[in-house]
Amino acid sequence: MGTVLRTFWTNLAEDYRPAALSRRKQVPLRLFVIVTLCVAALILKNMPFLFGWSVAYLVVQICELYALKRFINAADPTDRVWVNLVSDVALATVFGWLALPLWEMGTPAGAAGAMLLLSASIFTALMGAEGCMVAFISGAGPHVAYLFITPLLAGGGGDPVLPYFLIGGGLFTLTIAMTFLWSHRAMKAEREARRAAEAQVAARSALIAMVSHELRTPINAIVNGAGRLDAGSAGLIADAGRMMRTLLNDLLDLSKIEAGRMGVEMVDHDLRAQVSDAVDFWRGAAEAKGVTLTLTGAERLPRWVRGDPMRLRQVLNNLISNAVKFTTEGGITVDVRPVASGAAAVEIEVRDTGPGLTEAQIIRLFDPYEQLGSETARNFGGTGLGLAISRDLARLMGGELAASSAPEGGARFVLRLPTPAGAEPTIQALAEEQDLVLAPRLDAPRILVVDDHDINRRTLRGILEAFGAVVDVAEDALSALAVCEDQRFDAIVMDVRMPGMDGLEATRRLRAAGLNRQTPVVAVTGAVSDDEVAACRDAGMTACVAKPVSARELYAALFA
């Protein structure tokens, strides 16, 4: 029986929460009504009862506001919901009492004012209930009762019209009840639909995260193992690995954008170099198709600006790769120019001589998962996410991306970005960056690799041994902790997601005591969101490297 009651109150607290939020928003309106009535009493001087009623109402209103605050802020409001219901009934009882002296004034206007007051209060309770039946009954019930008993208590029992008034009150109550039931069903359906949508988004995000984590393991082996094969095979495998990584990154970026968790950096970078490097990167692919790729106006760009160079290159790569993909003859022009306005900004225009775009295609061009047709997917591949992600990234950077058909034929994309002035790096900073080479270490550091995937262990061992490290491996966190009890390592490379004990807990235990309490721990993981990186830092890890592992990033995390 106790479990049943607990479940009842828990469900009631969940249903009541929207009503509690709505009732808290109605407090200023109620106070405005009080002030208005008191001002009327001062002017008319024939309703002295208003002042005593106002004091009583304010006391009950303060109690209700306190109860609402405790309920809304409580981690588990189950035990507090009954207090709110009692305060709702008390507030309605005190407020509705005003109908009695208004009716007793004996004037048609007084009686009409009493009924108007009660009717408005019932409608307010209807709106504030947010589909919660108990909240509606507690808020509207006393007013409905006043609607029927006010004429009787105010001396109107002998009125021959009273039966008709009571019948009208009954019909009014029935209409209100039917209106509430309609709103209850509508709000219930809306909330269920919202929960289903949120669950679907959460499930999709979880699926993407899981697929991301699992795919990064074979990609890691493909990309890093390609370097040990002959040139032809290595190039083929590396290209395949990069293609898989691009598709995966598109899915992850879209997931972050939809969840509102995508961020951009603000660092100083060479804008001319970013644009020139992006064009140079795709020039070979364009020439292989017999298409020219031309950059114009680079000399007009400001050089050092503040922004996110990685996201800028991502957008440029998407635009230029699309132009190369769809252009079979003619040329592609990347034209850059400062914007003639008060704020520092640039426009980067990518034009091609491909098939162009129709108005219908432009409308849905930036929609996620959309491509220009089934033939596009078959002929060119890809996820269809690149342009949608590019536009969202442009907006995150404070700019905009637009598409149109070029007057001379082909497609035209214009990327507009703000370019606040940046600072040129010092000579010392450039020298330190150039000093980071992947040379073998002469001191032969001893490193422990902890990963539940044999492919990952072998891949990381190969990378680290190329650095001159002596590598030990452990296939799970418990084995790693056992090894660390007897041996001291110069560094530990730790996977985060492992069956049983994960890398975060293993790192916390390492930091608690033992020979490797101060040993640097580098997380190597497919989970690379800001929250997950922060969790690694909080657990005591010194750096994070994303899968597929870049040898340069791993080297920097271990030795820089």
Buried (B, 14 or more C-beta within 10 A) or exposed (E): EEEEEEEEBBEBBEBBBBBBBBBBEBBEEBEEBBEEBBEEBEEEEEBEBBEEBBEEBBEBBEBBBEBBEEBBEEEEBBEBBBBBBBBBBBBBBBBBBBBBBBBBBEEEEBBEBBBEBBBEBBBBBBBBBBBBBBBBBBBBBBBBBBBBEBBEEBEBEEEEEEEEBBEEBEEBBEEBBEEBEEBBEEBEEEBEEEEEEEEEEEEBBEEBBEBBBEBBBBBBBBBBBBEEEEEEEBEEBBEBBBEBBBBBBBBBBBBBBBEEEBEBEEEBBBBBBBBBEBBEBBBEBBEEEEBBBEBEBBEEBBBBBBBBBEBBBBBBBBBBBBBBBBBEEBBBBBBBBBBEEEEBBBBBBBBBBBBBBEEEBBEEBBEBEBBBEEEBEEEEEBBBBBBBBBBBBBEBBBBEBBBBBBEEEBBBBBBBBBBBEBEEBEEEEEEEEEEEEEEEBEEEBBBBBBBBBEBBBBBBBBBBEBBEBEBBBBBBBBBBBEBBEEEEBBBBBBBBBBEEBBBBBBBBBBBEEBEBEEBBBBBBBBBBBEEBBEBBEEBBBBBBBBBBBBBEBBBBBBBE
